[in-house]
Amino acid sequence: MKNHLSFKLRKIENSWYVVDNLPVFIPVATYTKSRFANMILYDVTLYSNYEEFSRYYMAQLQISRSDHSISDVRYLHEISQFFGNLPNLQFTSARRSSTIKKIDGQSSFTFGKRYLIGENLFIPLAVKLHHACADPFVFDKLLQDFQRRFTPNGIIAI
């Protein structure tokens, strides 16, 4: 997302900012009574390849699941990039609920259960775009970039 201005804009206390290296906020299932923990990934644009990022992600996931306290991350949540993962839910349409009433500029991405049809891998994706920053045109540009970077033949079914 670092090359897509629309996804780096945030409105904080009535002023708009471009936040170049947004933290990534991911709610993580803890499989305990608390249900979820907050995982915050910093400096994700610094990882040059998928393997480095995966090691960082897995280490942070382990830390998040072992610390079952839910810290107050409201401000961080408001400026971060939100990614959700629902690995057991195969959906065709989804809408994320939120208790935070106003987040200006934040888009969110929620992935669902991966599944195969024939030899094609499908990944459900629910996206919430903030109208002040993004629209279907800029989202299409983001998806094209994603396809170029992460699929061998440039084709992905989302």
N, C-alpha and C positions, 0 to 999 in steps of 0.2 A: 504494500500500500504506500510505500514511501515515495513512489512516483505519481501518486494520485492526490492532488491538492484537496479535492472535495472531501476526502476521508480524513484529513488532518485538521480541519477547521473545528474550533470549539468556541462557544460563547460562555465567558466566565464573567459574572457580575456586570452584565450589559456591555461588555466589550468582546469583540471577536479576535481570536488569536489563531495563528498557524502553529501547530505543535508538531515539530518534525519527527520526533522519535517517540511516538505514543506508547505508553505501557499497554500491555494486553491483559484484560481482566477476564478470567475464566472461572465460573462457579464449578467446583469439583465435588462429585459425589464422594462422601466419606464412608458410606455403608454403616453408619452409626446413628445414634439417636439424633444427633445434630443435623444429619442429612447432607449438608453442604459445607464446604470450606471455600475460602477465597484464594485463588491462585493468581498472582500478579507476575507477569513476565516483563522484565525490563530489557531495554537495548536489543530487541529482537532483530533489528536491522543490521546489527554488527556481525551476525552469523553468516558466514560466506557460503555454507552449504547445508543441505538437509540433515546430514549426519551430525554435524555440530549442534544444530538447533535441536534435533531429537534428543541428544544427550542432556542438554540444558533443560528441555521440557520435562523429560522423565525424572530428572533430579528434583525439579520444582514440584512436580506432581507428588512425589514421595513425601516431600516436606509438607505440602499442603494437607495430604491425607493423614499425616502423623500428628499435626497440630490441629486439633478439633475446635479450637476457639475461633469464633467469628469476630474478626476485628472490624472496627468502624473504618470503612474505606470509601465513604460517600464521595468525598472530593476526588479521590483517585478514580473511583468508578465513573465519575462524570467526565473526566478528560480521557479516560482510557478507550481502547478499542475493545468492544465486547464480542467474545466468541463463546458460544454455547455448544455443547455436544450432548446429544440424546442418542447414544449408541444402540438402545433397545427399541427405539420408536421409528418405524418406517412410515413416514408421512408424505402426503402430497400437498398439504397446506398446514402451516403452523403459525401461531402468533404468540410471541413471548410476552409473558406478564411481567410487570415491573411495579415495585412499590415506590420508586422514585418518580415524582410527578413531573419534573421538568429536567430534561437533559437536552441542551441545545447543541446540535451539530453531531451528535453521536449516532452512528449507524450500528446495527448489530447483525451478527451472522450466527445462525444456529444450524449445525449439521445433524443429520439423523442417521438411522441405521443403514449401513452400507449393504448393498445386495447386488447379486448378479442376475442378469437376464442374458442367457446365452453366455458369451464371453465378455460382455460389456459390464463394467462396474458402474453402478449408479450410487450417487451420494445425494440424499435429499438435503436441500438447503433452503432455509427460511431467512429472508433478509428484511430488515427494517431500515429504510432510508429516511434521513431527516430532510424534510423538504427545503430547508434553508441552504443545504449544502450539496445534496445529491439528488439525482433523478435517474430514470432508466437509462439515459444516454451514458452518463458517467459510470453507472454500474456495469453496463455492457463493456466499456473500456477496461474496467477492472477484471471482469471475467475473461476477456481476451488475453490480458496480461497473464492471468492465472493459467490459462490453457497453454500459452507459450512456455511458461516456466516449468510446469509440473506434469505435463502429459507428453509421452514420447512422440505421438503423431499430431499433437495439437487438437485432439478431439477428446472431450470429456462430457459425460452425461450428468448433469446436475438437476 
